[in-house]
Amino acid sequence: MPERVHAGYEERGYRLNGFMVYPRLRALATYEDNVRAAEMKRQSDVAFTLEPSVRAVSDWSRHQLGLAATGAVTRFAKLDSERAETFNVRGEGRYDVGDEVRLFGYASYRRDVERRSAPGALRNSLRPAAYNTATVGTQLTWQGTRLRLSANASAARIDYADITRLDGQVFDSRELDRKLYQGGVRADYAVTPNMAVLVTGSLAKIDYDLPPQSLTIDRSTRRVEILAGVSFEFTDLLRGELAVGYIDQDFRVGGLSGFSGFGGRAGLEYYPTRLTSIRLDASRTIQDAGNPLAPSYRRTRVGVRVDHELLRQVLLTGVADYESARFELPLRTERRPHLGFSGQYLVSRHATLFARYDHLRVTSRPAANGRRFTDNILSVGMLLKP
């Protein structure tokens, strides 16, 4: 959940030469009643996670440099196969060419573990799929009186660890390894002080590194997204952005069905009181899935989020969203309604207590090609900011 900064609870950090350093430690216990996202023979367990992190940001008058590192270790009380170790290191910088031009750059390396309940996740693996992602990227922006232009480019390599199936067979991770290249441009023109029109376009290319004599279909693909819309900010009560247009995906080889048609994104923030905020989101996009039988899917998603400050030290959040994921291999549509409730108590500027509950329900049509399950997760923990 995003943090709201209150007077008297700001994170002070430590000064180190020209940098401010912010260390953190998060510890939580999580109960889940369907850890393996199974349709039958549900298995529940309690997991314990320890997550240290540190962030350093320069406080120079011009330009900026930031470094961050996070690690997490998760252990289950009974299901040892579900244990996980993840980490993320990232460096980023901003170079101010002048008052109008800024150049951003970043590089990161991270290790993630795919959740069993994720769309398209492998279902018959002994352990959740683990993968590493190395990414570099840059963005150039120009800000005029009314016109703002930006261009971005990035390259990423995703490498999976070998996956052992429940029957003991080992799946060659090279079937999943891929490179992702992306580029995009955006233009915003302020028609009035409170409203701007925007045009954005992006191109992505995904190349799979299949091993020799692979029996898996090459899922390499090209994606295009072209959107146009408006962004607005009316007083301090209402702001948002709406963009609609065309999305397209083509696979390199035959045997896989691409997609072309309507796409878009929308976000609206409303502040009925100083203590309450409401955010509405909707999107129709194409997403990746780490599964050789489900390389990508078309996602349609709508959601609402409400944040409320019950007291100065108590923050409550409610989330409701609905997602429809259309897969081509095998042909099916997953429907994923989700509800979430969370709260945090600000003990001091150095400590925060939090709790969260999530309910996810997944159904598929046709049922024979997909999966059907429910998952309930309850987490409690503490965030320490020395």
N, C-alpha and C positions, 0 to 999 in steps of 0.2 A: 504494500500500500504506500502511496506517496506520503511524504512527511510534511506536516505543516509546522512552520517555525513560529514559536511563541516567544514573546519577550520574557527573558529570564531562563529560557530553555535552549538557547542557541548553543550549537556545538562549537566550542572555542578552539580546539586543536592545539598544536604546538608549533612554534616558529623554529625553522631550521634554515638559517641563512635567508635566502629570498623565497622560501617556500613555507606554506602552512601544511602541516601533516595531521591527518585525522585517522587515528586507529579505532577499530571497532571489534567487538566480539559478540556474535549472536549464537545463542544456544536454545534449542527447542526440542520438545517431545511431541511426536505425532502418532495418533491412532488412526489406522485405516482399515476398513472392514472388507476390502477387496483388493489386496495389494497387487495381485497379478492380473487384475481386470478380467477375471474369468466369468464365463456365462454360468458354469456349474462348479461345484467344489470350491466355493469362495474361501479364501484364506485371509484372516485378519491378523494384525500384528501391531506392535508399537515400535517406532523408530526413534532414535536419538541422533541429533545432528549438531555438530559444532562447526561454526563458520567464522573464522577470523578474517579480517580485511584491513587494508591500510590504503589511504589515498593522500597524495601530495599534490598541491596546486600552487603555482607561482603567484605572487602578488605584485608583479611588475606593473609599472604604469602603462607600458605598451607590450604587445605580444603576450603569450601565455604558454605555459608548459604544464602538463599534468601526467601523473603516473598513478596507477592503481593496481592492486593485487588482491585477489580473494581466493580462499580455499574452503572446501567443505568436506567433512567426513560424516557419513551416515551409516549407522549400524542398527540392525533389527534384532529384537529380542529372540525371535525364533527362526525367521527366514533368512538364513545367512547368505543365500544366493542373491538376495536383493540389495546387499550392501553396495555402497557407492563412494567413490572419491572423485571430486571435481575441483577444478581451479580455473582462474581467469587472470591473465596479466595483460595490461593495456597501457599504451603510451599515446598521448595526443598533444597536439600543439596548434597554436594560432599565430600567424605572422601578419602583422598589420602593415600592408604595403603603403597605405595612406589612409585618409579619412573615409574613402569610399570603397577601397578594395581590401579584402581579407582572404588569406589562404589558410585552410585548415588541413591537417593531416593526422592520421592515426595508424597504429599497428597493434594487433592483439593476437594472443594465442590462448586457446581455452580447451578444456576437456569437459565434455558433458555426458550425461547418461539419459537416454531416451525413456520417458515415462511409459509404463505399460499401457496407460489409458490414452496416449497420444493418438491422433488420427493416423491410420496407416501403420501403426507400430507393429513390429514382429511379435507374433503371438506364441510361437513354439520354441522360444529360446530359453536356455537354462538360466541365463542371467540377462538383465536389460542390456540393450545394445549401447556400447560406449564408443565415443568418437572424439577426435581432435579437430579443431578448426583454426587455421592460420589465416589472418586477414590483414590486408593493407588497403588504405583508401585515402582519398583527398577530396576537398571541395573548395571551389573558388567562388566568392560572392562579390558582387558590385552593387552598391546602394546609391541611387541617384535621388533627386528630389521626389519624384513620384514612382519611378521605375526601379525595381530590384531584380537582378539577374543572378542565377547561380547555376553551376555545373558541378557534377560529382562523378567519380569513378572509383571502383573498388575491384579487388581480386581476392578470392578466397580458395583455399584447398581444404577439403573435408576428408579425413581418413578414419575409417572404422577399425576397431579391433576385431579379430576373428570371433565368430559367433558360434557357440556350441548349442545344438538343438537338444530338445528333451530326449530324443532317441540316441544321443551320443555322437551323432555326425557333426562335423565341423564345417561351417559355411565360410567360404573364402571371402574375407572382408573386401577384397578388391572388386567384388561385384557391386559394392556400394560406394567406393571411393570416387570423388568427383571434384572438378574445378568449377568455380562459379565466377563469371566476369559480368560486371554491371556498370552501366553508365546512364546518366540522366541529366536533364536540363529543366529549369523552371524559370518562369517570368511572372512577376506580380506587378500590376499597375494600379496605383491608388486613384480611383475615380473620385472619391471624397475622402476626407480625413478618417471616416469610419468604415469605408468599404473599398475593396480592391478586387479586380478580376485577375484570374490566374490561368496559366497554361503550363502543363507539365508533361514530359515524355520520358520514357525509360526503355532501355534495351538490356536484356539479360541473356547470357549464353551459358549453358550448363554442359560440361563434357565429362562423361564417365570413363574411368580408366579400367576397362574390362580386361581380365587376364586372358592370355592366349587360349584358344579353343573354348572360350566361354559359351555355355548354352543359354545364357541370359540375353534377352533382347537389349540392344543398345538403346538406352533411354535418353541419350543426349538430345537437348532441345534448345529452342530459341523462343524468347518471350518478348512481347512488345506491349507497352501500356501508354496510351495517349488520353489525357484527361483535360478538361477545362471546367472552370467554375468560379466561385467567389469566396472571399474571406471577409469577415465583418466583425466589428466590435462596437456594440451600442451601449454607451455609458459603461458602468462597471457591472451591469447585471447580466448581459448576454453577449456572447461571442462565439464564433464558430467558423467552420470551413466546409464547403460542399464542392465536390468535383466529380463529374461523370464523363464517360467516354467509351473507349474501345480497348479491349484486351485480347491478345492473341497468343496462342502457343502452338508451335509446330515441332514435331519430332523428326530426328534425322532419318530414321528408317521407317519403313512401313510396318503395319501390324499394331501400331499404337494410335489411338484417336486423339487428335489435338482439340483445341477449343478456340473459338473466336466469337466475340459478341460483346454485350454490354458489360461494363465494369465501372467501378466508382468507389469513392470513399466520402464519408461525411462524419463530422464531429461537431457537437453543440454543447456549450457549457452555459448553465444558467445558475445565477446566485440569488435565490429568492430572499435570503437574509444573509447577514454577515457571518452567521454560524453554519449555514447549509449551502452545499453546492450539489448540482445535478449535472451529470454528463451523459449524453446520448451518443452512441457510435453506430455506424453501419458501414459495411464494405462488401464488395464483390471482387475477389482477387483469385490468383492462382498460387498455390502453396506447394512446397516440397514435402515429401514423406520419405523417411529412411527405410524403404522397403522395395526390393527388386520387383515385387508383384504389384506395387502401388507407388510408382515413382513420383506422382504429383496428383493434386486434386483441386477442383474448383470450389472455393469456399465462399459461402454467403453467410454473413454474420451481422446480428443486431444485438445491442446491449445497452443497459442503463446502469449507472453507478451513482449512489447517493452518499455523500459524506456529511456528517453532522457533528458539531462540537457540543456534546451534551453538557459538559462542564469545561472549565479552562484546561483541565488535565485529562479529560476523557474524550477520545475521538472514536466515533462509530462509523462503520462503512457497510453498505449493502450493495450487492452486485447481482444482476440477473442478465443472462445472455442466452442467445439461441444461435446455434451454428449448424449449417447444412453443408456436408462435405460430399462432393460428387466424384467418385472414382471410376476409372475406366477398366482397370484390371484388378480383380474381376469387376464387371459393371455393377455398381451399387451406389446407394446414397445413404450416408450416415447422418442421423439427426442427433444433436448433442445439446439438450437444454441443461443449463447450469445455474445454480444458486449459490451465493456465498455471503457470509456475514463475518465481520471482524471488528475488533476493538483494540485500542491501545490506551494504556494509562501511563502518563508521564510522571514517573516518580521524582525525577530530578533532571538536570541537564545532562547527567551522566548515565541514567538508567531509564529504560522503558519496558513495561510489561505488555505483552500482547497475546491475543487469542484469535483463532480463525476457524470457521467451519465451512466446508464446501460439500455440495451434493451434485454429482454428475450422473446423468442417465444417457445411455447410448443405445440407439436402435438402428436397424439396417433394413433396407428394402432393395432387392428381395432378401429375406432373412437368411436363405441358404448361402449367400455370397458374402455376408458380413458377420457382425457380432452384435450381441445384446447383453448389456450388463449395467449395473449401478455401482457407484463408488461413493462412500462417505468418508470424509477426512476431517479430523479435529486436531488442531495444533495449539500448543501453549508454549510460551518461551519468554526470553528476556534479551534485550539488546543493551549492551554496555558500551559507553563512549567515554573512555578514560580522559 
